Each structure stands twice: as C-alpha cells, then as structure tokens.
Amino acid sequence: MDSIINQELAILGGAPAVPTNDLCTDLFKWPIVTDEDEAAVLKVLREGRMSGIGQETREFEKQYAAWSGAKYGLAHCNGTMSLLVAMWAAGVSRGTEVICPNTTYWASATQALSLGASVVFADIDRHTLCIDPQEIEKHITPATRAVVVVHYCGYPCDMDAILAIAKRHDIRVIEDVSHAQGTLYKGKMVGTFGDVAGLSMMTGKSFPIGEGGMLLTSDREIYERALAFGHYERHNEITDPVLMSTLGVPLGGFKARINQACSAMGLVQLKYYPQRIAEIQKSLNYFWDLLEGTPGLYPHRPDPKSGSTMGGWYHPMGLYDPDELGGLPAEMYCRAVEAENGMPGRPANAPLNRFAIFHTADVYGEGHPTNRPKHPVPTEADESEVLGVSTQIHNLSIGIPHFKSYQPEKIECYAAAYKKVALQAEKLLTTCVAS
Ligand SMILES: Cc1ncc(COP(=O)(O)O)c(C=O)c1O
C-alpha cells in the first residue's frame, strides 16, 4: 500500500490505485445465483404455481422467522408493502403520527400517509447514521403512535435506548430491516426487538430474491391484523373474534402476497446467507482495519466487542470528517477516489424533509396537505437546527466498495485509493481551488 499512496493522484494525472476493472467479477457480483436457485424457481414455473400461497411460501416464512428468532414471518410482494402492513397492524391510523429518521429510503415513512397518519422526522446520530434516540423523544406528541427505526446501511440502531423511550411513552416500535438482514444487536438479530418489523428483499439488497418483503413479529395480535389487512386467502388463520367478523375481503384493500417463485429463491438464498455475509464482513472489516488512523475517515461499524455486527453490510458507508482534511468537501474527495478505483461511491439517501410530499402535496384531494403533523416538518430554510446531521449527511459520509468476496490483495488496492486521497487532501484542495 505504501508504494501506492505517495504517487500522484489519478485525478491530477497519476496512475490509478486500482488498475483493474473489478465491477463484474466475484469481488462485487451480487446476487449470487446458482443452479440451485434456478432449479427451485423453474420447479415453481413449470408447475404453474407462481400465484397463491403454497409450500415454498409457507416454508420460507417459517424458516426466515426461525432464523431471525421471531415467532411469525409473513411474506409480502415487496418491502414497501410489508412496512405498510406492519404500520397498520401496529395501530397507525387516521390522525396519528409516526416518527421516522430523516435519512432513509422513502418507503420507511410514506405509507403512513396512505393510512391517514402524519410523518415527523427525527435526526440521526453522526456515528451510527441511525435514528438518534434522544431526537425521538423530542418529537413525541399525544398523537404519536409509532416510531420506525431503520438499521441504516446494516448498522443496528440503539435498541436499548429506543425500547426504553417507547415503553415510557407507550408507542409502538416498527423496525425497518431492509438494509440489515442478519445484523446482530448485542448478539440478537435485529427485527426481533420492536413490536413488528418489515424488510425488503429486492435484488440489490443483501438478501436478494427478486422482489419480496417479510413482516416479522412475535405478537399474535399484530400477526392476525397483518393477515386481515392484506392477505385475504389466509383469513382462516385468524382467531380474533373481531377480526373474524371481517373475513373474506382484505381490510386494507391490498393484495400483499409474495410470488412463489421468489419464495423458492428465498429458501435457497437463506441456506447460504450466513456464510455469504460472513465473507462480506471479513472483507469489509479488513478494508477498515487497513484504513485505521487515516485522517478524515472512520468506519461505519459497531465495536466488534459489543456483539453487534453489520449483517450483509448493505450500501456500505464510511464516516467522513472534512475538518480533518482541511475542509475538503466529501463530494470532491469522492470524485478523486473514483478516479483511483473507477467506482462512484454511492451517497446516503437525500434528507426526506426536503420532499414536497411531506409539506404541500394534497395527495387525496382533501383541500389541504396530506401530511399534517402537530409540528410541521422543517423545510430547507429552517432545517439546520433540528435536522443538523441528516441534512449534512452528504458531507459527513462517503460510499465505500461493497466487497462480496475476501480477496486481500484487491481489497488492499481499494483501501490504498481511499488513503492516498486522504493523505493528499491538501494538495487536491489547493490544485482544485487554483484551477
Ligand atoms: C430502508 C428501506 N426501506 C424500505 C424499502 C422498500 O423495499 P422494496 O423496494 O422492496 O419495496 C427499501 C428499499 O428498497 C429500503 O431501502
């Protein structure tokens, strides 16, 4: 690595730190689809059983729930739907409020509006990039029904603090595990701490099955409400007398079930998932160990001694401190790294508070904005006081390579790219400012 980091920066005309194009090789290729996945999916296709709830879906739900440590698993057509159903099952309804981190994909939040509830955004913690528990408490009102916590980019939320706050204020905790299948918080799988969890299994995710979602809960009432809302052909599993009186038609008017071909792939993926994420963890931990002590760069991972892990390390990020690099903006740093390794670093999600849907949009033609929390969501003009971290996220974090296989020599080149630019930040800054 030492021979690389002192060379001229690639963005200034030097040789790149990573001379090869590894994008389509085993180093990054995802998902891993083998003959076993193909055979399982083909079986469903040839037997014409893509629709309905058959043995693959039931077995997938059972095995996924058992692996997670939840009592019930309910498969959905996608993660967005699993979270909508989870919200309704947890009691999110007209006039209530849902607190959500300001840094996440829109599908952690937007479905609350479809249920007549309003969304309130809480800031994230600068080190975990997950919702800051102290910020949750600031946003609780008498209307608050639930908080959605997102284990962002695989990092487990501070569940001890979150559960204590939820208990104190009698609000439900909905976990969005879309980035964190297999992530441990103090030795226990995320998705099993709150009242209910929803997660995505679309192709780009760490747990990929095409399109799919999974709802997890250990609460029978929540499970039955989820069945009643979006799973009309499973109403015979419902035992609650009030829900039973509504049998036959889904209460939400949604058909939320998964495609059986995706369940078949899910069963195969689950079989190999623990060993695949162990390989990812080994690779990314090695990458960060190589960068230890590099100014301006810090790993986005929990202390390994805490028993917490990063699961499949989906959408991996690094923490960036521009002050340690003479004020070099993250965007400029990333452009220089891209010149070194040929890969654009994927930035964090844009702050949700800036989207019109949470301010002015009258989605349902009611003559007023659809989102109407007690305290309005801050706009770009007044966001910095309350959402200071999430609105600065693109200067406080950087995308890093998502290694899928442990190839130390390759990983060393990628780490060298990040280190080389950090160590030459001052030169980069002066050259770019001068030109
Ligand atoms: C945090 C988060 N929540 C929810 C979703 C929605 O899942 P899906 O795309 O499967 O509907 C996604 C991603 O796609 C996500 O990243």
The ligand as a Gaussian input file, in Angstrom:
#p B3LYP/6-31G(d) Opt

LIG

0 1
 C      -34.775000       1.316000       4.132000
 C      -35.723000       0.765000       3.101000
 N      -36.997000       0.550000       3.449000
 C      -37.891000       0.051000       2.585000
 C      -37.534000      -0.256000       1.285000
 C      -38.583000      -0.723000       0.332000
 O      -38.421000      -2.023000      -0.105000
 P      -38.901000      -2.509000      -1.538000
 O      -38.069000      -1.827000      -2.567000
 O      -38.678000      -3.976000      -1.514000
 O      -40.329000      -2.157000      -1.680000
 C      -36.192000      -0.053000       0.885000
 C      -35.670000      -0.361000      -0.442000
 O      -35.927000      -0.624000      -1.429000
 C      -35.275000       0.481000       1.816000
 O      -34.006000       0.717000       1.469000

